[in-house]
Structures are given as C-alpha cells and as structure tokens.
C-alpha cells in the first residue's frame, strides 16, 4: 500500500511538471511573429497555437504562421487573416481541405505529411490568387486528376509532391508541366531537370519581385540614414541594432 501511494505521488508530480513546462512553452511561443509551434507545443490544438502566435495582434496584422504538428483534421481558426503570406501546416493530421479560409495574399503554403488525398478544389475556392509555392509532399495523392484543380491557381510556380504515390506514374513530370503552364519547379527541379536554387526567392525573374524588393528596402531604410538612425535603432531594440547597425556604418 505504501509503495502504491509513493508511485501515485510520483506520477502526479510528473504530470504537474509536464503541465508547468507546457504552460511555459506556450508563453514563450507568443513573442516572435514566426514561431514553430511544433517545437514548443506538439499537443496544442490548431486554434490554441494560432492564439499563442497571434498574441495581442489582430488577425490582419499577422503575415506568417508556422503551425506544424498542431493537431487538427481540418483547417480552422484562420478567418480574418487577410494579410497572411506564409502558412505552414505540416504534420498536423489534416485529412480534408474543406472550408479552407480565404487568404488573398498568401504566397507560400506548406501542407506536407498529412493525410490528404483529394479536395484540392478548396484551394481554388479560397481565392489563393497570389500563391506561388505549395508543398503537398508526403500526402496520399495517387492520380493526376486529383491535382487538376491546382491549374486554377494563376501564380503557382513551385509545387512539391515528394513522397506521394502520384510521383511514380509514367510521365508524371511531363504531364504536370503540361497541366500547369506557369509552373516553374516540380519537386525541386524545372522542366529541363535543373535544380531549384537554394535561396528563398524562388522566382528571381517574376514580375512580383519588385514587391519583395520594396519590402526589403523598407526594412533597411532606417539604418541607411546615418549615425542618428543607427542610434535610434539601438534605442528601439538591441536586436534591431545588431542586425543592421554595421550596414548603416
């Protein structure tokens, strides 16, 4: 009887310890704009992870959400994120895209290692007119017909189907490039078999490159104004000064 009481007490202590650690990691996940929820809270629900990363901001102020390993069978909790540009939902257990939210500015979407096998029409209905990069690697797509709805995404340049059964079909690559005339890279290679560059800017020659350049210019502008700007950067935040201070000099 004493041994059972001791074991029960130890188990309760372990549970309390895990709970405290979970609370701590949830608080830590609130701070940065881009936080990998999978590294800090593997058992969090999708909606709880979104709330943790958004913090005190409004949905339209958020441009990136990394929600890998947050458990959900469908995409929920993302209504109102009208300025979201990056969304990752890898290894979440998704088995449907029904009801996928309208994200008009989304440029990169990662849905790898889920249980998706069809229903890509939902991405078409979501109006993802700016989507350039889509990863469906490690899902259960087996036929080219299941991928056909992606042809309605007008700016899709980069598609990853790695480790999907569909990649084993004869002439898989040639047929997909025919289906998607604007596609530049499939599974990391272009139509000529040349590997995609490593840099994040997948499409250096795209018309919307200027948008990215403008964003970068706006980010470094405060440090180019001279020493006064550098000093103000240090006052606003030490991290900002460390990142751009030398460039300003």
N, C-alpha and C positions, 0 to 999 in steps of 0.2 A: 504493500500500500504506500509506503514512504517513497519507494522507487518510482511508482506511477505518478505521485504528486510532484516529485522532482522533475520527471520528464515533461509533465504537463506545464510546469512553471517555465522550463527551458524553452518549450515550444512557444509559449505566449510571449516570452521575451524576444524570441527570434522574429515573431510576427510584428511586434511593436517596433523592432529595429528596422525591419524592411519598410514598414509604414513611414517611419521618420525619414528614411533615405528617399522614399518615393516623394514625400512632400518637399524635401529639399531640392530634388532634381526638377520638380515641377516649377518651383520658384525660379530656379536658375534658367529654365527654358524661356522665361518671359522676356529677358533682356534683349538679346540680339534680334535683328529683323529676320535673319536667316538662321534658324536653329534646326538641327536634325532631331526631330522628336524621337526617332528610333534609337538614338544613342542615350537618351535620358529617361525615356518612359515607354518601354516596349508594350506595356499592358494598357496604355491610355487609349480611350476611345477617340475616334476621329474628331468629334466635336470638342472634347476636352483638350486635345492637343492644339486645335485651332485657337481656342480661347487662350491657352497658355502663350502661344506665339504672338497673338494679336495684342494682348495686354490691354493698355488703356487707349490704343488707337481705334479709329473707326475702320470698318472693312475697306472703304475706298482709299485709305492711306497705305494699305499693305500692297507691296509689289511682288513679294516672294513668300512662299510657304513650302517648307520641307516636312512632309508628314509620313515619311517612310516608317513602316512596321506598325502604324496605328491601326487597330483592328476595326474593320468595317466591311460589310459585304457590298455596300454601295456608297457612292459619293454623296455626303450630306454636309450641311453646315457651311456651304460656301456661297450662299446667296448674298449679293451686295458687294462682292469683291471685284468691282468693275475695273480696277487698275492692276489686277494681278497679272504678272508677266511670266513668272516661273511657278510651277506647281509639280511637286513630286509626291506620288502615292505608291511607291514601290513596296512590295511585300506586305500589303495590307489585308489580303484575303478577299479582294473585290471579285465578285462573280457576275456583276451587271454594271452597265453604264447608264441604265435608265434613269432619267431625271438629272443628267449631268448639267451643272449650272451654266448660265450664260456668262462667259468670260471674254468679252470682246477684245481685250488687249493681251490675252495670253499668247506667248511666243514659244514657250517650251513646256511640254507635258511629258512626265515620266510615269508609266503605269506598269513597270516591269514586275515579273514574278508574282502575278496574281492568278486568278482562275478564270480569266476572260476568254470566251470562245466565239462570241458574236456580239451583235448590238452596237456596232460602231456607228450606226445611224445617229445615235445620241450625240456624237461629237459634231456631226453635221447640223443637227437641230440646235446645238448650243451656240451656233454662230461664231465659231473659232476662226474668224477671217484672217487673223494675224499669226496663227500658229505656224511655226517654221520647223520645229523639231518635236518628234513624237517617238517615244520608246514603248513598244509593246513586247519587249523581249521576255522570254520565259512564261508566256501565256499558252493558251490551248487552241490557237487558230490552226486549222488544218487545210483550208481551201482558199483560193484566190477570191472567190465570190464573197467570202466573209470580209475581205479587205476592201472591196469595191467602194463602199461609202466614203472612204478616205479621199477618193478622187474629187469630192466636193469641197475639200479644204484648199483654197486657191493659192496659199503661200507655203504649203508643206514642202520643205526642201530636204529634210533629213528624217528617215524612217528606220527604226531598228526593230527587227523581228527575230533577233538572235535566239536560238534555242526554242523556237516554235516549230511544230511539225510541218507547217506550210513551207518552210525553207527547204525541205527535202524533195519538193515536187520538181519534175523536169522543167527546165527553162523558167524556173521561179523568178530569177533576177530579170531576165529579158522581158518576161510578161509584165512584171510590176513596173518596170520603167516605161513600158508601152501604156500601161493603165494610167500612170501618173506622169504626164509630160513635164511638169515643173519640178519633179523630184530630182535632187542632185546627188544625194548619198543614200544608199541602201545597205544596212548592216555595216556601216563604216567605210564603204567603197563606192566610187562613182561607177557609171555605166561602162567605163573603159577599164575598170579593175584597179584604179589608182586609189590609194588610201586617203581618207579624210585627214586634213591637218589636225594637229593636237589642240591648237588654240581654240578658245571658246567661241570666237567669231566664226561660225561655220560658213558663212556666206559673204566673203570679202567683197564680192562683186555685185551684191544685191543692191537694189535701189534704196532700201531702207537702212543701209549702212550709215547714212547721214544722221539718222535718229540716234544711233549708238554714239557717234562721234560728238553730237551735240550734248548728249548726256555726260560723256567723259569730260568735255570742256567745262560744263557747268560744275562738275565735281572738283576740278583742279583750279578753277578760276580764282578762288580766294587766296591760294598760295602763290599766284603769279603776280600779285600786285606789289610785291616788295616786302621789305622787312616788317613794315607795320602790319601787313596782312598776316605774315607768319606769326607775329607775336599774338595777334588776336586769335589766331587758330589755336595757339597753345593755351590761351586763357579759356577758350570754349571747351577744349578737351585735349588731354595729353596725347591720346591715341591719334587724333587728327594731326597734331603737330609732328608726331613721329613718322607718320606716313607720308606727309607731303612737305615737311619743313626743308629737307635737303634740296628738293626740286626747286622750291621757291628761291633758295640762295643762288 
